[in-house]
Amino acid sequence: MTPTQRTLLVIAIFVALTVGSFIWFIATWDPAREQPVSFLPAQIERTA
């Protein structure tokens, strides 16, 4: 195996692990168990 092929193999393994871990994260996500990350501020009432 040439050095170029080894480099491409390492890159392909890295991409496969990254995509696989992202898919696993989405597939096992339980929104009822986690706290929300975003924050929606309360509506401020303005009186005229």
Secondary structure by P-SEA (a helix, b strand, c coil): ccaaaaaaaaaaaaaaaaaaaaaaaaaaccccccccccccccbbbbcc
